[in-house]
Structure formats: structure tokens, C-alpha cells
């Protein structure tokens, strides 16, 4: 089963993905993690990507697609995967369509803008393991110890783009570049919408229902 999860920043895509991976015995593929891994290991494509990143330029879609295709050839992808963070726009979706990666279902998470701002402003991350938490009283998941990673026991930090002053800019970019993917995939008959505003177990159940029906 090959899936795409997309929606506005703060919709909870990564959190929901983590909750259903074991059910389908699939993995989550983040393009950001792919870039970091290839750059760290100094692979040929990682070196190429780093050249663009170091110059402050976007990595070309064909480089990202090649990296993705290399990744899904690994044994841990034999049952499928969830793409998180790609595609981000119509050209990337078209590039994915033109590759031999066949996507079965696209899950579109919707959530009100005011809730996104609330969620993102409470989001904290671990620099060591990259695990993401939320310090808001209704956040998910909360760290067991205040401002400490459950795994690494080190202080959590707030990403610069999760500061409230920058969140609205991120939402504007999302609406302009990424939101049109809903219509693109709806025309292909692959789109399923999930309301990501509410109790976490209900969202998980709705996501599973969208995948299976």
C-alpha cells in the first residue's frame, strides 16, 4: 500500500502516520529525513542535493524523485509506505506520476487555521532523535517530563518556523503551493479527506477508514 499524507503544517500528519504504521506493516518516508541521511552518508545524490541546499536553492524535483525511488527499493518498503512532505506542489506531483511509483491513496488532512497556530506554537522537538512533542495541555504527544525528550532525556527546542510570527507565512505558502494538490488528486480518484480537528483516536479511526474504503 503506497500512500501520500498531506495537509497544512500542524495537521498532525506525522503523528497519525506513526500511529498506523504497524497496522499495515509499512514505513513512513519523510523527504527531509531522506535528504539528511543521504547528505550524512555522502552518497552521490546526497552530495548533489547538498550543493543546492548550501546555495540556498531548492533541490530539483528530479533529484528528489531519484532519491525517493532509491529509498523505496529497500526491503523495508516491500509492503508499502506513507509519503510525508512530498509532493509539495503540482509540478512535484506530476514528476511523481511520471516516475514508476504508483500511489494508491492520498489522505488529505483538514484543520482550521486557528487550531494550526495553536498546535504549532506548542510543538517542540528533540535535536538528537528528532521526535516531536507538543507542550500544550491538549497537545499530542506530551513529553513525560516537562521539556525533556522521553527517549534522549535532553531539552526540547522550538523550531524557528514554529514561532507564531512565522506560522501565518507558512500557511500562506501552503495555500498557494500545496493545497491545489487536493483538486489534482481528486480528479484522479485517489483523494480521501480526513477532519484532523478533534480527539486523536477518532482521527486515527477516520484515517484507517479512508485508507480501507
Backbone as CSV, one residue per row, in Angstrom:
resi,resn,N_x,N_y,N_z,CA_x,CA_y,CA_z,C_x,C_y,C_z
1,UNK,0.841,-1.190,0.000,0.000,0.000,0.000,0.877,1.242,0.000
2,UNK,0.699,2.079,-1.009,1.515,3.282,-1.155,0.616,4.507,-0.979
3,UNK,0.917,5.298,0.056,0.051,6.401,0.452,0.792,7.724,0.457
4,UNK,0.035,8.797,0.264,0.524,10.155,0.491,-0.337,10.767,1.583
5,UNK,0.309,11.351,2.598,-0.383,12.141,3.608,-0.047,13.603,3.349
6,UNK,-1.060,14.445,3.172,-0.759,15.861,3.027,-1.839,16.698,3.688
7,UNK,-1.476,17.923,3.980,-2.357,18.846,4.669,-1.512,19.989,5.187
8,UNK,-2.111,20.971,5.829,-1.360,22.136,6.296,-0.362,21.761,7.383
9,UNK,0.658,22.601,7.587,1.567,22.356,8.706,0.770,22.361,10.004
10,UNK,1.091,21.398,10.874,0.354,21.316,12.129,-0.896,20.466,12.063
11,UNK,-1.178,19.839,10.916,-2.375,19.000,10.799,-2.215,17.673,11.529
12,UNK,-0.973,17.317,11.882,-0.748,16.067,12.605,-0.445,14.884,11.715
13,UNK,-0.013,15.146,10.473,0.251,14.064,9.512,1.252,13.046,10.048
14,UNK,2.376,13.567,10.559,3.416,12.668,11.051,2.966,11.874,12.261
15,UNK,2.244,12.523,13.156,1.757,11.848,14.354,0.784,10.730,13.996
16,UNK,-0.144,11.007,13.092,-1.116,9.985,12.675,-0.403,8.843,11.963
17,UNK,0.564,9.182,11.114,1.312,8.139,10.408,1.962,7.175,11.397
18,UNK,2.564,7.719,12.435,3.238,6.872,13.422,2.272,5.918,14.124
19,UNK,1.014,6.314,14.216,0.021,5.504,14.922,-0.513,4.334,14.082
20,UNK,-0.312,4.383,12.765,-0.906,3.327,11.925,0.121,2.494,11.163
21,UNK,1.397,2.813,11.319,2.420,2.086,10.561,2.404,0.589,10.856
22,UNK,2.305,0.248,12.129,2.344,-1.168,12.500,1.142,-1.937,11.977
23,UNK,-0.001,-1.265,11.913,-1.219,-1.938,11.439,-1.036,-2.466,10.019
24,UNK,-0.387,-1.676,9.178,-0.231,-2.070,7.778,1.170,-2.595,7.456
25,UNK,2.047,-2.599,8.478,3.428,-3.056,8.294,4.113,-2.295,7.158
26,UNK,3.913,-0.970,7.187,4.544,-0.096,6.214,5.406,0.915,6.957
27,UNK,6.138,1.735,6.230,7.016,2.714,6.859,6.624,4.124,6.430
28,UNK,7.082,5.088,7.181,6.878,6.496,6.853,8.142,7.033,6.201
29,UNK,7.993,7.693,5.066,9.138,8.266,4.366,8.991,9.781,4.364
30,UNK,9.905,10.440,5.042,9.959,11.901,5.056,11.069,12.341,4.125
31,UNK,10.751,13.237,3.193,11.791,13.699,2.267,12.906,14.421,3.019
32,UNK,12.540,15.132,4.092,13.566,15.794,4.892,14.545,14.800,5.479
33,UNK,14.021,13.683,6.009,14.888,12.641,6.561,15.751,12.014,5.471
34,UNK,15.175,11.824,4.270,15.949,11.265,3.161,17.129,12.152,2.807
35,UNK,16.872,13.459,2.715,17.952,14.387,2.415,19.048,14.309,3.468
36,UNK,18.639,14.371,4.738,19.624,14.353,5.817,20.454,13.073,5.807
37,UNK,19.802,11.926,5.569,20.502,10.649,5.564,21.505,10.556,4.418
38,UNK,21.080,10.973,3.228,21.975,10.908,2.071,23.138,11.881,2.200
39,UNK,22.866,13.060,2.749,23.945,14.035,2.952,24.912,13.524,4.015
40,UNK,24.373,12.964,5.088,25.215,12.426,6.152,26.125,11.315,5.635
41,UNK,25.573,10.428,4.796,26.337,9.293,4.271,27.148,9.645,3.026
42,UNK,27.020,10.906,2.592,27.775,11.411,1.438,27.576,10.532,0.201
43,UNK,26.318,10.125,-0.021,26.013,9.411,-1.249,26.128,10.372,-2.431
44,UNK,26.177,9.812,-3.614,26.311,10.663,-4.798,25.157,11.653,-4.902
45,UNK,23.956,11.157,-4.675,22.799,12.047,-4.784,22.738,12.999,-3.600
46,UNK,23.258,12.562,-2.446,23.311,13.442,-1.284,24.262,14.610,-1.505
47,UNK,25.384,14.336,-2.139,26.349,15.397,-2.467,25.716,16.397,-3.430
48,UNK,24.981,15.879,-4.406,24.303,16.751,-5.368,23.274,17.630,-4.669
49,UNK,22.465,17.021,-3.804,21.440,17.777,-3.083,22.070,18.851,-2.206
50,UNK,23.177,18.519,-1.552,23.833,19.464,-0.650,24.339,20.703,-1.392
51,UNK,24.755,20.519,-2.624,25.222,21.654,-3.409,24.116,22.697,-3.578
52,UNK,22.902,22.223,-3.831,21.765,23.147,-3.972,21.400,23.763,-2.624
53,UNK,21.340,22.920,-1.594,20.950,23.399,-0.267,21.931,24.445,0.244
54,UNK,23.231,24.208,0.046,24.256,25.141,0.519,24.160,26.496,-0.177
55,UNK,23.623,26.494,-1.381,23.457,27.747,-2.123,22.104,28.398,-1.846
56,UNK,21.321,27.763,-0.960,20.005,28.296,-0.635,18.984,28.086,-1.724
57,UNK,19.216,27.111,-2.599,18.317,26.836,-3.714,17.499,25.575,-3.435
58,UNK,16.344,25.469,-4.083,15.529,24.271,-3.963,16.191,23.115,-4.705
59,UNK,16.140,21.940,-4.099,16.662,20.750,-4.772,15.721,20.403,-5.924
60,UNK,16.231,20.220,-7.147,15.361,19.913,-8.295,14.508,18.674,-8.046
61,UNK,13.311,18.695,-8.602,12.379,17.590,-8.396,12.954,16.254,-8.847
62,UNK,13.720,16.262,-9.958,14.254,15.001,-10.461,15.248,14.380,-9.482
63,UNK,15.964,15.230,-8.727,16.894,14.720,-7.714,16.105,14.083,-6.565
64,UNK,15.041,14.760,-6.137,14.215,14.238,-5.053,13.541,12.931,-5.467
65,UNK,13.029,12.873,-6.684,12.377,11.657,-7.178,13.367,10.499,-7.227
66,UNK,14.579,10.759,-7.706,15.605,9.712,-7.760,15.916,9.200,-6.361
67,UNK,16.042,10.133,-5.408,16.306,9.754,-4.027,15.156,8.904,-3.480
68,UNK,13.923,9.299,-3.796,12.752,8.560,-3.335,12.732,7.151,-3.929
69,UNK,12.989,7.042,-5.220,12.968,5.729,-5.870,14.041,4.820,-5.294
70,UNK,15.213,5.391,-5.001,16.272,4.592,-4.365,15.823,4.106,-2.994
71,UNK,15.123,4.981,-2.274,14.703,4.636,-0.912,13.677,3.509,-0.917
72,UNK,12.713,3.557,-1.830,11.639,2.563,-1.790,12.058,1.215,-2.377
73,UNK,13.280,1.142,-2.880,13.804,-0.149,-3.310,14.298,-0.988,-2.133
74,UNK,14.413,-0.361,-0.957,14.865,-1.085,0.233,13.810,-2.093,0.688
75,UNK,14.272,-3.135,1.355,13.376,-4.219,1.778,12.270,-3.748,2.704
76,UNK,12.539,-2.696,3.506,11.520,-2.268,4.470,10.335,-1.589,3.798
77,UNK,10.415,-1.375,2.483,9.310,-0.753,1.743,8.479,-1.774,0.971
78,UNK,8.771,-3.049,1.142,8.111,-4.057,0.307,6.595,-4.092,0.519
79,UNK,6.128,-3.723,1.723,4.685,-3.705,1.976,4.043,-2.364,1.674
80,UNK,4.878,-1.351,1.385,4.358,-0.029,1.072,4.934,1.030,1.985
81,UNK,4.382,2.245,1.887,4.931,3.376,2.634,3.925,4.510,2.674
82,UNK,4.209,5.465,3.562,3.476,6.723,3.614,4.453,7.831,3.266
83,UNK,4.171,8.594,2.216,4.988,9.756,1.881,4.510,10.943,2.704
84,UNK,5.431,11.548,3.442,5.117,12.688,4.299,6.040,13.845,3.900
85,UNK,5.473,14.893,3.314,6.282,16.042,2.904,6.592,16.095,1.422
86,UNK,6.085,15.152,0.674,6.270,15.138,-0.781,5.098,14.386,-1.395
87,UNK,4.511,14.926,-2.469,4.840,16.187,-3.153,4.305,17.403,-2.398
88,UNK,4.931,18.557,-2.642,4.512,19.813,-2.024,3.791,20.742,-3.003
89,UNK,3.814,20.387,-4.283,3.171,21.232,-5.284,2.804,20.392,-6.494
90,UNK,2.094,21.000,-7.443,1.634,20.273,-8.641,2.797,19.750,-9.480
91,UNK,3.843,20.550,-9.763,4.961,20.005,-10.544,5.591,18.762,-9.905
92,UNK,5.715,18.743,-8.576,6.269,17.566,-7.921,5.326,16.372,-8.044
93,UNK,4.030,16.617,-7.952,3.059,15.533,-8.119,3.123,14.979,-9.542
94,UNK,3.281,15.861,-10.504,3.397,15.414,-11.893,4.680,14.619,-12.107
95,UNK,5.770,15.060,-11.480,7.036,14.332,-11.585,6.898,12.945,-10.967
96,UNK,6.170,12.859,-9.856,5.936,11.560,-9.223,5.092,10.672,-10.121
97,UNK,4.074,11.243,-10.753,3.231,10.476,-11.682,4.033,9.948,-12.866
98,UNK,5.023,10.727,-13.301,5.824,10.341,-14.463,6.907,9.324,-14.132
99,UNK,7.090,9.065,-12.837,8.012,8.002,-12.424,7.224,6.697,-12.374
100,UNK,7.888,5.609,-11.967,7.170,4.333,-11.888,6.691,4.050,-10.465
101,UNK,6.500,5.118,-9.670,5.970,4.986,-8.319,4.454,5.186,-8.385
102,UNK,3.697,4.127,-8.168,2.244,4.184,-8.263,1.632,4.385,-6.879
103,UNK,0.963,5.518,-6.674,0.333,5.846,-5.393,-1.095,5.310,-5.370
104,UNK,-1.451,4.617,-4.295,-2.787,4.020,-4.178,-3.827,4.995,-3.634
105,UNK,-3.461,5.785,-2.614,-4.433,6.628,-1.946,-3.747,7.873,-1.403
106,UNK,-4.446,9.008,-1.459,-3.931,10.277,-0.937,-4.877,10.727,0.174
107,UNK,-4.343,10.860,1.392,-5.137,11.268,2.541,-4.888,12.746,2.797
108,UNK,-5.962,13.528,2.729,-5.899,14.986,2.866,-6.468,15.381,4.218
109,UNK,-5.596,15.844,5.115,-5.997,16.235,6.465,-6.357,17.714,6.478
110,UNK,-7.562,18.023,6.944,-8.020,19.407,7.013,-8.156,19.832,8.478
111,UNK,-7.843,21.105,8.735,-7.898,21.620,10.096,-7.987,23.145,10.040
112,UNK,-8.775,23.790,10.929,-8.907,25.251,10.916,-7.575,25.951,11.200
113,UNK,-7.413,27.144,10.625,-6.158,27.890,10.750,-5.841,28.238,12.201
114,UNK,-6.853,28.594,12.996,-6.571,28.981,14.383,-6.050,27.803,15.197
115,UNK,-6.521,26.593,14.894,-6.030,25.416,15.585,-4.598,25.094,15.161
116,UNK,-4.284,25.321,13.888,-2.914,25.107,13.405,-1.938,25.984,14.177
117,UNK,-2.289,27.249,14.335,-1.417,28.183,15.053,-1.237,27.719,16.496
118,UNK,-2.327,27.261,17.118,-2.264,26.763,18.492,-1.347,25.545,18.577
119,UNK,-1.507,24.617,17.655,-0.704,23.392,17.688,0.778,23.681,17.455
120,UNK,1.079,24.426,16.405,2.477,24.649,16.038,3.218,25.462,17.084
121,UNK,2.544,26.409,17.710,3.222,27.223,18.712,3.594,26.402,19.938
122,UNK,2.943,25.244,20.117,3.272,24.370,21.240,4.189,23.219,20.873
123,UNK,4.573,23.125,19.609,5.383,21.999,19.162,6.841,22.152,19.583
124,UNK,7.431,21.077,20.082,8.831,21.057,20.475,9.476,19.785,19.909
125,UNK,10.774,19.854,19.644,11.476,18.736,19.012,12.741,18.382,19.779
126,UNK,13.204,17.155,19.582,14.473,16.690,20.152,15.555,16.790,19.080
127,UNK,16.654,17.455,19.391,17.738,17.626,18.417,18.451,16.309,18.129
128,UNK,18.357,15.368,19.055,19.111,14.122,18.906,18.358,13.073,18.104
129,UNK,17.088,12.815,18.452,16.334,11.746,17.776,15.239,12.276,16.860
130,UNK,15.028,13.605,16.859,14.030,14.262,16.000,12.584,13.974,16.394
131,UNK,12.356,13.331,17.536,10.984,13.070,17.987,10.296,14.398,18.292
132,UNK,9.018,14.499,17.905,8.262,15.739,18.058,7.225,15.584,19.165
133,UNK,7.095,16.612,20.004,6.129,16.635,21.096,5.286,17.903,20.992
134,UNK,4.310,18.019,21.895,3.540,19.253,21.991,3.315,19.567,23.458
135,UNK,3.709,20.764,23.869,3.649,21.129,25.285,2.309,21.720,25.696
136,UNK,1.408,21.961,24.753,0.082,22.457,25.113,-0.655,21.404,25.943
137,UNK,-1.534,21.833,26.855,-2.254,20.863,27.694,-3.010,19.819,26.881
138,UNK,-3.526,20.201,25.713,-4.265,19.270,24.874,-3.404,18.747,23.730
139,UNK,-2.087,18.970,23.838,-1.191,18.547,22.758,-0.967,17.047,22.757
140,UNK,-0.486,16.536,21.629,-0.188,15.109,21.494,1.006,14.941,20.573
141,UNK,2.024,14.182,21.037,2.148,13.633,22.390,2.820,14.637,23.326
142,UNK,2.433,14.613,24.586,3.104,15.425,25.601,4.358,14.708,26.083
143,UNK,5.450,15.431,26.368,6.609,14.773,26.990,6.262,14.343,28.405
144,UNK,6.802,13.193,28.828,6.519,12.683,30.175,7.102,13.598,31.243
145,UNK,8.282,14.154,30.950,8.920,15.129,31.826,8.936,16.457,31.091
146,UNK,8.528,17.517,31.770,8.386,18.812,31.129,9.641,19.215,30.365
147,UNK,9.456,19.501,29.067,10.519,19.996,28.180,11.696,19.040,28.029
148,UNK,11.484,17.730,28.264,12.537,16.737,28.089,12.068,15.653,27.110
149,UNK,12.979,15.193,26.258,12.659,14.099,25.343,12.505,12.801,26.137
150,UNK,11.431,12.049,25.861,11.203,10.775,26.541,12.318,9.773,26.253
151,UNK,12.900,9.866,25.047,13.897,8.890,24.612,15.304,9.292,25.037
152,UNK,15.666,10.563,24.782,17.051,11.011,24.970,17.280,11.762,26.281
153,UNK,16.197,12.162,26.923,16.277,12.910,28.186,17.090,14.195,28.054
154,UNK,16.990,14.852,26.915,17.638,16.144,26.729,16.556,17.197,26.493
155,UNK,16.940,18.466,26.652,15.971,19.548,26.500,15.413,19.604,25.082
156,UNK,14.122,19.861,24.996,13.470,20.040,23.707,13.675,21.471,23.227
157,UNK,13.511,21.703,21.933,13.660,23.050,21.392,12.501,23.364,20.460
158,UNK,12.269,24.658,20.237,11.223,25.107,19.329,11.847,25.494,17.998
159,UNK,11.354,24.897,16.921,11.853,25.240,15.597,11.519,26.688,15.275
160,UNK,12.415,27.332,14.515,12.213,28.744,14.178,10.911,28.957,13.415
161,UNK,10.521,27.977,12.586,9.298,28.156,11.794,8.037,27.786,12.565
162,UNK,8.180,27.422,13.843,7.006,27.186,14.689,6.715,28.361,15.608
163,UNK,7.476,29.438,15.460,7.205,30.657,16.212,5.972,31.313,15.594
164,UNK,5.010,31.748,16.405,3.736,32.255,15.870,3.878,33.291,14.762
165,UNK,4.897,34.133,14.845,5.052,35.187,13.839,5.303,34.630,12.442
166,UNK,5.845,33.399,12.367,6.163,32.822,11.055,5.115,31.824,10.568
167,UNK,4.237,31.388,11.472,3.277,30.345,11.098,2.319,30.824,10.014
168,UNK,1.858,32.074,10.105,0.928,32.593,9.103,1.569,32.626,7.727
169,UNK,2.870,32.930,7.673,3.580,32.918,6.390,3.620,31.498,5.827
170,UNK,3.850,30.531,6.692,3.868,29.135,6.253,2.508,28.718,5.705
171,UNK,1.447,29.179,6.356,0.103,28.840,5.899,-0.202,29.469,4.546
172,UNK,0.265,30.696,4.329,0.067,31.354,3.033,0.758,30.565,1.920
173,UNK,1.983,30.103,2.194,2.724,29.318,1.204,2.010,27.991,0.942
174,UNK,1.517,27.375,2.009,0.783,26.118,1.861,-0.442,26.303,0.971
175,UNK,-1.240,27.345,1.237,-2.464,27.569,0.465,-2.150,27.806,-1.012
176,UNK,-1.058,28.495,-1.263,-0.701,28.832,-2.639,-0.109,27.637,-3.389
177,UNK,0.753,26.872,-2.730,1.527,25.850,-3.428,1.004,24.431,-3.227
178,UNK,0.595,24.086,-2.009,0.293,22.689,-1.690,-1.191,22.364,-1.733
179,UNK,-2.037,23.276,-1.292,-3.468,22.992,-1.236,-4.062,22.601,-2.596
180,UNK,-3.560,23.130,-3.722,-4.100,22.700,-5.021,-3.938,21.202,-5.295
181,UNK,-3.098,20.511,-4.514,-2.963,19.065,-4.697,-4.280,18.338,-4.421
182,UNK,-5.143,18.926,-3.601,-6.423,18.287,-3.299,-7.228,18.087,-4.586
183,UNK,-7.344,19.136,-5.369,-8.089,19.030,-6.626,-7.377,18.107,-7.614
184,UNK,-6.050,18.198,-7.631,-5.250,17.375,-8.554,-5.514,15.886,-8.319
185,UNK,-5.457,15.459,-7.053,-5.639,14.041,-6.758,-7.111,13.635,-6.731
186,UNK,-8.005,14.589,-6.484,-9.420,14.276,-6.540,-9.825,13.893,-7.966
187,UNK,-9.241,14.584,-8.929,-9.529,14.272,-10.333,-9.030,12.874,-10.703
188,UNK,-8.014,12.396,-9.980,-7.500,11.046,-10.229,-8.278,9.986,-9.455
189,UNK,-9.211,10.422,-8.620,-9.999,9.483,-7.834,-9.247,8.869,-6.667
190,UNK,-8.165,9.507,-6.239,-7.333,8.939,-5.169,-7.491,9.664,-3.829
191,UNK,-8.173,10.794,-3.820,-8.212,11.651,-2.637,-9.272,11.216,-1.637
192,UNK,-8.880,11.195,-0.346,-9.810,10.989,0.756,-9.538,12.067,1.798
193,UNK,-10.596,12.765,2.251,-10.442,13.832,3.237,-10.672,13.305,4.648
194,UNK,-9.846,13.800,5.582,-9.997,13.465,7.000,-9.972,14.758,7.798
195,UNK,-10.996,14.954,8.629,-11.048,16.111,9.512,-10.081,15.871,10.673
196,UNK,-8.994,16.659,10.725,-7.955,16.457,11.732,-8.149,17.337,12.952
197,UNK,-9.350,17.843,13.146,-9.685,18.646,14.314,-10.498,17.782,15.267
198,UNK,-9.899,17.387,16.387,-10.645,16.576,17.330,-9.772,15.612,18.091
199,UNK,-10.421,14.611,18.693,-9.737,13.635,19.539,-8.880,12.712,18.677
200,UNK,-7.672,12.424,19.154,-6.672,11.721,18.346,-7.159,10.352,17.876
201,UNK,-7.848,9.589,18.748,-8.277,8.258,18.343,-9.330,8.330,17.244
202,UNK,-10.209,9.333,17.293,-11.192,9.494,16.222,-10.511,9.791,14.894
203,UNK,-9.467,10.621,14.917,-8.742,10.950,13.690,-8.044,9.712,13.135
204,UNK,-7.461,8.915,14.023,-6.812,7.671,13.598,-7.838,6.742,12.951
205,UNK,-9.000,6.584,13.599,-10.048,5.703,13.071,-10.539,6.194,11.714
206,UNK,-10.706,7.507,11.579,-11.169,8.077,10.308,-10.116,7.874,9.213
207,UNK,-8.845,7.965,9.598,-7.764,7.774,8.623,-7.746,6.327,8.122
208,UNK,-7.892,5.391,9.040,-7.928,3.977,8.652,-9.121,3.711,7.740
209,UNK,-10.261,4.301,8.068,-11.448,4.131,7.242,-11.244,4.712,5.843
210,UNK,-10.559,5.867,5.784,-10.288,6.495,4.475,-9.344,5.648,3.641
211,UNK,-8.408,4.973,4.292,-7.462,4.129,3.573,-8.146,2.870,3.042
212,UNK,-9.037,2.310,3.832,-9.583,0.991,3.502,-10.869,1.044,2.688
213,UNK,-11.508,2.209,2.595,-12.801,2.285,1.891,-12.763,3.299,0.754
